[in-house]
Amino acid sequence: MNNEMIFLPVLANILLVFGIYAYMGKAKSRAVKQGSVDKKVAALNSKAWPENVVKISNNLDNQFESPILFYVLSIVYYLTNNVTDILILTMAVYVITRYLHSYVHMTSNYVPYRFKLFVLGVLILLGSSVWLAIKIITQ
């Protein structure tokens, strides 16, 4: 097993964040060009942007919540030499939940779907955390 493979899901999640930044930049630029935002107010209040921009901004904020646990877990698994094919697959599924969560958040923002995706991702992280604790304790 190549331990470095754990960083493929990490890089995929990082690409999601950069994609959201680009999408938000495009949405903000469009809002400014259309005159649908007061730039002076929006400079001090992120909620002053049109709804579509606020949804993107809120989703970007979400990328620095539970994904931090994902990044830390990935590094700890790597450093403790506990990376397995199943772990990589599990972390890839976590990243897929983040992509789907972002899609729902930035489009329909239908909370029941968004919440289910969030919970699935958090449960994956919880399970991965418990599994790592067991591996470290029993080594």
C-alpha positions in Angstrom: 0.0 0.0 0.0 1.3 3.4 -1.0 0.5 5.7 2.0 0.7 8.8 -0.2 -2.5 7.6 -2.0 -4.4 9.1 1.0 -3.7 12.5 -0.4 -5.7 11.9 -3.6 -9.0 12.5 -1.8 -7.4 15.4 0.0 -6.4 17.0 -3.3 -9.9 16.3 -4.7 -11.4 18.2 -1.7 -8.9 21.0 -2.1 -9.9 21.3 -5.8 -13.5 21.6 -4.7 -12.6 24.6 -2.5 -10.7 26.3 -5.4 -13.7 25.6 -7.7 -16.0 27.3 -5.2 -13.7 30.3 -5.0 -13.8 30.6 -8.7 -17.5 30.2 -8.9 -18.0 32.8 -6.2 -15.7 35.2 -8.0 -17.7 34.8 -11.2 -21.0 35.2 -9.4 -19.8 38.4 -7.6 -18.5 39.8 -10.8 -21.8 39.2 -12.5 -23.7 40.8 -9.6 -21.5 43.9 -9.8 -21.9 44.2 -13.6 -25.7 43.8 -13.3 -25.8 46.4 -10.6 -27.6 44.1 -8.2 -25.3 44.9 -5.3 -24.2 48.0 -3.4 -20.5 47.6 -3.4 -19.9 49.8 -0.4 -22.5 47.9 1.7 -21.3 44.5 0.5 -17.7 45.4 1.3 -18.7 45.3 5.0 -21.6 42.9 4.9 -21.3 39.6 3.1 -25.1 39.2 3.3 -25.7 42.3 1.2 -24.9 40.3 -1.9 -27.7 38.7 -4.0 -29.0 35.4 -2.7 -27.1 33.2 -5.2 -23.8 34.8 -4.0 -24.7 34.4 -0.3 -25.4 30.7 -0.9 -22.0 30.3 -2.5 -20.3 32.2 0.2 -22.1 30.2 2.9 -21.0 27.0 1.2 -17.4 28.2 1.1 -17.6 28.8 4.8 -18.7 25.2 5.2 -15.5 24.0 3.5 -13.6 25.1 6.6 -15.7 23.3 9.2 -15.9 19.4 9.0 -13.3 19.2 6.2 -10.7 20.4 8.7 -11.3 17.1 10.5 -10.9 15.2 7.2 -7.6 16.9 6.5 -6.2 16.2 10.0 -7.4 12.6 10.0 -5.8 12.0 6.6 -2.5 13.4 7.9 -2.6 11.4 11.1 -3.4 8.2 9.2 -0.5 8.9 6.9 1.9 9.7 9.8 0.9 6.6 11.8 1.2 4.4 8.7 -2.4 3.2 8.9 -3.5 3.9 5.3 -5.4 1.1 3.6 -7.3 0.8 0.4 -10.5 0.7 2.3 -9.6 4.0 4.1 -8.8 5.7 0.8 -12.2 4.5 -0.6 -13.9 5.8 2.6 -12.2 9.2 2.4 -13.1 9.4 -1.3 -16.8 8.7 -0.4 -16.4 11.6 2.2 -15.2 13.9 -0.6 -18.1 12.8 -2.8 -20.5 13.8 0.0 -18.8 17.2 0.1 -19.2 17.7 -3.7 -22.8 16.7 -3.5 -23.4 18.9 -0.4 -21.9 21.9 -2.2 -24.0 21.3 -5.3 -27.2 21.2 -3.3 -26.1 24.1 -1.1 -25.3 26.4 -4.1 -28.3 25.4 -6.2 -31.7 24.4 -4.7 -30.4 24.7 -1.1 -32.9 22.0 -0.1 -32.0 21.5 3.5 -33.2 17.9 4.0 -30.9 16.7 1.2 -28.1 18.9 2.3 -28.4 17.7 5.9 -28.4 14.0 4.9 -25.2 14.6 2.9 -23.6 16.5 5.8 -24.6 13.8 8.3 -23.2 11.0 6.1 -19.9 12.9 5.8 -19.7 13.5 9.5 -20.4 9.8 10.2 -17.7 8.8 7.8 -15.3 11.0 9.8 -16.5 9.7 13.1 -16.1 6.1 12.0 -12.6 6.9 10.6 -11.7 8.6 13.9 -12.8 5.7 16.0 -11.1 3.2 13.7 -7.8 5.1 14.0 -8.1 5.3 17.8 -8.5 1.6 17.9 -5.6 1.0 15.6 -3.3 3.3 17.6 -4.4 1.8 21.0 -3.9 -1.8 19.8 -0.5 -1.3 18.1 
